[in-house]
Amino acid sequence: MMEKMIFGRYIPADSIAHRMDPRAKLIFIFAFIAIIFLADSIWGYVVAAAFTLLSIWASGITVRFLISGLKPVMILIVLTFILQIFFAREGKVIVDLGFITIYEEGIRQAFFISTRFLLLVFMTSLLTLTTTPISITDGLESLLNPLKKVRFPAHELALMMSIALRFIPTLMDETDKVMKAQMARGSDMSSGPLKDRLKAVVPLMIPLFVNAFKRAEDLATAMEVRGYRGGEGRTKYRLLKWEPRDTFALLTLVILAAVLISLRFWL
C-alpha cells in the first residue's frame, strides 16, 4: 500500500493541467474547496462530481489510478460514512433494530459528507500529481508576494510547504522499507491483540523518526553550505507566464459556483 501511495508525488505528462500556470492551479484548488460547500442536494453533488471528473480528464490521470493510490484515504472516507449513519439522529427512521437505529437524515448526511470528502481528496491530489514541488513553491510565493509589504515571510513559507510535499513520498518509501525490514526479523503488525500491534509499531516509529531527523539535518546543512539566506535578492530561473487557458480554468469555477447556487434555490 505504501508503494502505491500517490499523495505528494508528481507524475510527468503533457496534459492540459500539467501545462497550466501553478498560480492558476493553486487558486483553482483553493476556490474549489470553498465552492464545494455550496452543494447541498443530490443534483448539486452530481454537478460537482461531473466537474471533478472533467478536471481529472484534463490532467491525463485515470480515476482508477487515483483510487488505487488513495486507498488509505478511501478507508477513512468509508469510516466517515459509517459513523455519520449511526450518529446522525434526525428525520424519518429507516432501520430500527433496537440497538441500531438509522435515520433518513443520517444516510443523507453520510452521502453528502463522504462525497464532499472524496471530491476534495481527488482535486487536491491532482495539484501534486500535475505540478512539481518547485513549481508549487514558485506559484505560492508569487501569490503571497503582496504580503511582503507587511513583512510576511512569503518565500520561507512557500519553501517549507514545498519541502513538506516533497518529503511525503520519501517518508512513505522509508516507512515501507522499515516495515519490510521488521517483518523479515519476525515482527507481526497485522495480527494479534491490539496491545501487541501497538507494541509492534514502536520499533517502526523509532527508526522512522531517526531517519526523518537525519534527512532534515542533511538538508539544512546542504542549504547552509550553498549560502541560502532566504528570499532577499534572489533571482528566478523559471519565469511564470499566465496563459488564456489559466483564465478559462478559473472561469469554469465561476460557472460551477453559479450552477450550485442556482440549485440551492431551485431544489
N, C-alpha and C positions, 0 to 999 in steps of 0.2 A: 504493500500500500504506500509506503514511504517513497518508493521509486517512482510511482505514478502520480504523486502529489504535484500539481502544476501551479499552485498559487505562488507567485513571486518569480516564476520562470518566464523567459522570453522565447517565443517561437519565431524564428526568422521567416519572413514571407514577403510577398509583394501585393498585398491586398489593399483595398481602399482604406481600411482602418490603419494599416501599417504606415501608409503614406501621409496620414493626417498629421497636422501640427500637434505636438504634445500638449501645448496650451489648450487647444481646442478639445482634445480628449479629456483633459483634467476638468475643464468647465462642463463638458458633456456628462461626465460621470457624476460630479457633484450636483449638477442640475437634475439628473435623472433620480438621484437619491431623494431629492426633495419632491419631485413631481410624482413619484410612485405612490406617495401617501395621499394623493388626490383620488386614487381609485378606491371606491367603496361599494362596488357591486360586481357581480359576475362578469357583466359586459365590460366594465372598466378594467378588470384584470385580464380579460381576453385581449383587449386592445393593447395593454401593457406587455403581455406575453408575445403578441404578434410583433410589436416594436422591438422587443428583445431578440426574437428570432431573426428579424431583419438585420439587427446590429451584428449578431453572430455570423450571419451570412456575409456581411460586408467585411468581416475580419478574416474570412477564409478558414475558420476553425469550425469543426463539426460539433454538434451538440453531444454526440456520443463521446467524443474526446473530452469535452468539459465535464460530463457526468463521471466518466471513469477516473478523471484526475481530482475530482472533488468528493470522493466517497466519504471521507471523514465528516465533511460538512453536511453531506446528504443524511448521514446518521443523525446529526444534530437537528436537521430540519424535520425528520420523521419523529424524533423525540418531542420536538416542539409541538407538532401536530397532535400527538397523543395526549400530551399534558393539557393542551388547550381544550381538547374534547372533554376531558374528565373534570376540569376545574372551572369551566365557564358554566354558570347555573342561571341562565336566562332563557326565556322563550318556552316553546312547547316541548314537552317531554317526548323524546323519540324512543328511548330504550330505558326500561326500569326493571332491573333485576334484583332490587333490594340493596345490595352492596355496591352496585354500579348503576348510575343514572346519567344518561346522555341527553342533553338538551339540544334543541334545534339551533339556538344561537351559538352553542359550543362548536357544533360542526361548521357553522358559517364562519366564525372567527378563526377556527383552526385552519380552514381552507385559505382564508384571506391572508393570515399572518404567515403561513408556510409558503404560499405563493409569492408573497412580497419578499420574504427572506431569500427564496430561491432566485428570483429575478435580480435582486441586488447582488447576490454572490456571482451570478453569471456575468453581469455587467462590470463589476469591479475586477473580476478575473480577466476580462478582455483587456483592461488597461495594461496590466503587467505582461500579458501574453503578446500584445502587439506593440509594446513600447519598451525600449531598452532602459535600464536604470539611469544611464547618463542623460537620456532624453527627458525622462521624468524629472530629474534634477534641474535641467535647464528650463523646462517648462514651468515648474513650480517656482523657481527663483524669479523667472520673468514675471509671473503673475503677482508675486509678492514684492516686486521692486518698488511700487509706490509707498510701501510701508517703511522703506529705508529712511524716509524723511523724518520719521518719528523714532529712528534708531532701532528699528526692528531687525534682528539678525536673519534676513531672508536667505542669504547664501548658506549660512550654517544650518538652518532648519532644513532646507532642501537637501543638503548633503547628508544630514542624519537620516532623513527619510529614505534617500536613495541607498545608503549603506544598509539600513534595516531591510529593505526589499531584497537587496542583493544577497543578504545572509540567510534569508528564509530557506531557499532551496539548499544552500550549503549546510545549514543545521539539520535539515531533513535527511540529507545524504549521510551526515555524520551520525545521526541517530540510528539510521538503518545499519550502518557499519558496526556500531557498538552493540546493537541488538543481536546481530548475527554472531558477533564475537562471544557475547554472553551465552547465546543458545548453543554454540559449539562447545562451550565449557559446562554444559548441562543445566543451564538456567531455564526455567519454565515460567513464562509470563502470561500464558493464555489459559491455564487450568489451575484447579485447586481453589481453596477458600480465598475470600477477598483479602484477608490478613496476609496470606502467603504471597499473593500477587503484589500487594503494596511493598512487601519486603524485597521482592524481585526487582522492583523499579528503582530502588536505591542504588544498586550497582550500575544501573543505566544512567541515572542523572548525574552522578559524581563525575565520571569521565567526560560526559557531555558538557557540563559546566566548565570543567578544566580546559577542554579544547576550545570552547567559546571564548573564554577569557584570554587564552593564548593567541587566538586569531585576532582578537581586539587589540591586544598589546602589539602584535606584529604589524597590524595596520597602522596603529598610532606611531610606531617607530618609523615605518616607511614614509608616512606623511611628514614626519618631522625632519628626516634626513633629506627630503626633497624640497624643504623650505616652505611648507604650507603655512600660511599665516592668515587664513580667512579669505573673504571675497574682495578685500580692498585692493584696487589696482590690477585685478585680474582681467585678462582679455579672453575672448571667446573664439575657439577654433570652429565650433559648429554654430552657424547663424540660423535662427528660427525664421521661417517665412510662412506667413498666413496666406492660404490659398482659398479660392472660391468654394472648394469642397468643404473646407472647415466651416465657413459661414452657412452653407447649406445644411450641414450636420446639426448645427445649433438651431437652425430654423425648424428642423423636424421635431426638435424638443418643444418648441413653441406650439407646433401643431398638436403634438401629443398632449401637452398641458391643456390646450383649448378643448380637445375632444373629451378628456377626462372630467374637466369642469362641466362641460355640457351634459355628460352622462350623470353627474351628481344631481343635476336639477331636473332632468327629464325622466329618470328612472326612480 
